[in-house]
Amino acid sequence: MTNHTMVTEFTLLGIPETEGLENALLFLFSTMYACALLGNFLILTAITTSPRLHTPMYFFLGNLSIFDLGFCSTTAPKMLSYLSGWGGGISFQGCVVQHFFYHCLGCTLCFLYTVMAYDRFVAICFPLRYTIIMNHRVCCVLATGTWMSGCVHATILTSLTFQLPYCGPSEVSYYFCDMPAVLLLACEDSSLAQRVGFTNVGLLSLICFFLIVVSYTRIGISISKIRSTEGRQRAFSTCSAHLTAIMCVYGPVIVIYLQPNPSPLLSAIIQILHNLVTPTINPLIYSLRNKDVKAALRHVFLKRCLSLEVNENN
């Protein structure tokens, strides 16, 4: 790659069809990015400091917060820099790193949602054996597996993309180094990389979505067999937050894939929903609908206020 690549820097042209809206988008996206960082940090703090939340469900929720922090930070800083007028230049190596972490964390999140669906399946369908099945070792193996799968997936796509020579032009018609936009600048035929990338991403999403549907189908059957209304509501409440997050992720993907020729603006909106909106609303989804998380957050704030008062008195 070093011998053939002539381009040393790419220029990100930003979000399509948004000329003149830079200031408004800068305010909107910077606010959302700050909320995503703050919200996921609070979720992590609540889980790590509260012994009541040291369970498999919250272990995976903590992983989700870590991934959300990394996922939104992969593309948001460069996008905000471009919108603030600092220019969209990014080095070749920086583009490679951004591409790798975007697909690594995106794949990891996809697998993590699937693992969380399996966790809910075990909790609802096998409640008496839940702690035995989802023991500490199993949780660590599943979490490590999501990380490793994401790294393998990203390594394949990044290698396919950047093993091609790039000798100009260097303007990427997008707001981050995504595979389809970068491949358009290759000096050689990129059809193989495009086919493999599309098949890889599409097949991965389809498999994960199928496993999630199977898990929640079994969950729905188990809930329908619960006689008491209170028991059904309690069982459904443990799954509602995760179902809401899944719809926020897969809903836009289904919409864009149903479009025969999606516009660049529509594609950018879908990407922003994944990159920024979902990490922002995930903490709200899991905290507002979860009494244990809200109680842990109140405890954190109360403890913090008490420590500040003690420091002031001293």
JORAGI-V802162 format. One record per backbone hydrogen bond with DSSP energy under -0.5 kcal/mol. CO is the residue of the C=O (numbers start at 1). NH is the residue of the N-H. E is the energy in kcal/mol with one decimal. If there is no record, write none. Layout:
CO|NH|E / CO|NH|E
This chain:
1|5|-2.1 / 8|92|-2.2 / 10|12|-0.5 / 10|90|-2.9 / 11|13|-0.6 / 11|172|-2.5 / 15|18|-0.9 / 18|21|-2.0 / 21|25|-2.7 / 22|26|-2.5 / 23|27|-2.1 / 24|28|-2.3 / 25|29|-3.0 / 26|30|-2.2 / 27|31|-1.8 / 28|32|-2.2 / 29|33|-2.6 / 30|34|-2.2 / 31|35|-2.3 / 32|36|-2.5 / 33|37|-2.4 / 34|38|-2.6 / 35|39|-3.1 / 36|40|-2.2 / 37|41|-1.9 / 38|42|-2.3 / 39|43|-2.1 / 40|44|-2.2 / 41|45|-2.4 / 42|46|-2.7 / 43|47|-2.3 / 44|48|-2.4 / 45|49|-1.8 / 46|50|-1.4 / 49|51|-0.6 / 50|53|-1.4 / 51|54|-1.6 / 53|55|-1.6 / 55|59|-2.2 / 56|60|-2.2 / 57|61|-1.6 / 58|62|-2.3 / 59|63|-1.7 / 60|64|-2.3 / 61|65|-2.0 / 62|66|-2.0 / 63|67|-2.5 / 64|68|-2.5 / 65|69|-2.2 / 66|70|-2.0 / 67|71|-3.1 / 68|72|-2.3 / 69|73|-1.2 / 70|74|-0.7 / 71|74|-0.8 / 71|75|-0.7 / 72|76|-2.0 / 75|79|-1.9 / 76|80|-2.9 / 77|81|-2.1 / 78|82|-2.1 / 79|83|-2.4 / 80|84|-1.7 / 81|86|-2.2 / 82|85|-1.4 / 88|12|-3.0 / 90|10|-3.3 / 91|95|-2.4 / 92|96|-2.0 / 93|97|-2.5 / 94|98|-2.5 / 95|99|-2.4 / 96|100|-2.5 / 97|101|-2.5 / 98|102|-2.1 / 99|103|-2.0 / 100|104|-2.7 / 101|105|-2.5 / 102|106|-2.1 / 103|107|-2.3 / 104|108|-2.2 / 105|109|-2.5 / 106|110|-1.7 / 107|111|-2.3 / 108|112|-2.4 / 109|113|-2.4 / 110|114|-1.3 / 111|115|-2.4 / 112|116|-2.6 / 113|117|-1.8 / 114|118|-2.0 / 115|119|-2.3 / 116|120|-2.0 / 117|121|-2.1 / 118|122|-2.4 / 119|123|-2.2 / 120|124|-2.2 / 121|125|-2.7 / 122|126|-2.1 / 126|129|-0.7 / 127|130|-0.7 / 129|133|-2.9 / 130|134|-3.0 / 132|135|-0.7 / 133|135|-1.1 / 135|139|-2.3 / 136|140|-2.2 / 137|141|-2.3 / 138|142|-2.6 / 139|143|-2.5 / 140|144|-2.6 / 141|145|-2.4 / 142|146|-1.8 / 143|147|-1.7 / 144|148|-2.7 / 145|149|-2.4 / 146|150|-2.1 / 147|151|-2.1 / 148|152|-2.4 / 149|153|-2.5 / 150|154|-2.5 / 151|155|-2.4 / 152|156|-2.1 / 153|157|-2.0 / 154|158|-2.7 / 155|159|-2.2 / 156|160|-2.2 / 157|161|-1.9 / 158|162|-2.5 / 159|163|-1.1 / 161|164|-0.5 / 165|167|-0.5 / 165|187|-2.8 / 166|6|-1.9 / 166|7|-2.7 / 169|168|-0.6 / 170|11|-2.6 / 170|172|-0.7 / 171|173|-0.6 / 172|13|-2.8 / 172|174|-2.5 / 174|14|-2.1 / 176|178|-2.1 / 178|182|-2.2 / 179|183|-2.4 / 180|184|-0.8 / 182|185|-1.9 / 183|186|-1.4 / 190|194|-2.3 / 191|195|-2.5 / 192|196|-2.7 / 193|197|-2.6 / 194|198|-2.5 / 195|199|-2.5 / 196|200|-2.9 / 197|201|-2.6 / 198|202|-2.6 / 199|203|-2.8 / 200|204|-2.2 / 201|205|-2.4 / 202|206|-2.2 / 203|207|-2.6 / 204|208|-2.3 / 205|209|-2.5 / 206|210|-2.4 / 207|211|-2.4 / 208|212|-2.2 / 209|213|-2.4 / 210|214|-2.4 / 211|215|-2.4 / 212|216|-2.5 / 213|217|-1.8 / 214|218|-2.1 / 215|219|-2.1 / 216|220|-2.4 / 217|221|-2.0 / 218|222|-2.2 / 219|223|-2.7 / 220|224|-2.0 / 221|225|-0.8 / 222|225|-0.7 / 223|226|-1.4 / 228|232|-1.8 / 229|233|-2.4 / 230|234|-2.4 / 231|235|-2.2 / 232|236|-2.5 / 233|237|-2.2 / 234|238|-1.1 / 235|239|-0.5 / 236|239|-1.1 / 236|240|-1.6 / 237|241|-0.6 / 239|243|-2.5 / 240|244|-2.3 / 241|245|-2.1 / 242|246|-2.3 / 243|247|-2.3 / 244|248|-1.8 / 245|249|-1.3 / 246|250|-3.2 / 247|251|-1.8 / 249|253|-0.8 / 250|254|-2.5 / 251|255|-2.0 / 252|256|-2.4 / 253|257|-2.1 / 254|258|-1.2 / 255|259|-0.5 / 256|259|-0.7 / 259|262|-0.6 / 263|267|-2.4 / 264|268|-2.2 / 265|269|-2.3 / 266|270|-2.3 / 267|271|-2.2 / 268|272|-2.5 / 269|273|-2.3 / 270|274|-1.8 / 271|275|-3.2 / 272|276|-2.7 / 272|277|-1.9 / 273|278|-2.7 / 276|280|-1.1 / 277|281|-2.3 / 278|282|-2.1 / 279|283|-0.6 / 281|285|-2.8 / 282|286|-2.5 / 283|287|-1.5 / 284|288|-2.4 / 285|289|-0.9 / 287|290|-1.2 / 290|294|-2.0 / 291|295|-2.5 / 292|296|-2.2 / 293|297|-2.5 / 294|298|-2.4 / 295|299|-2.1 / 296|300|-2.1 / 297|301|-2.5 / 298|302|-2.7 / 299|303|-2.5 / 300|304|-2.2 / 301|305|-2.5 / 302|306|-2.4 / 303|307|-2.0 / 304|308|-1.9 / 305|309|-2.1 / 306|310|-2.2 / 307|311|-2.1 / 308|312|-2.2 / 309|313|-2.3 / 310|314|-1.9
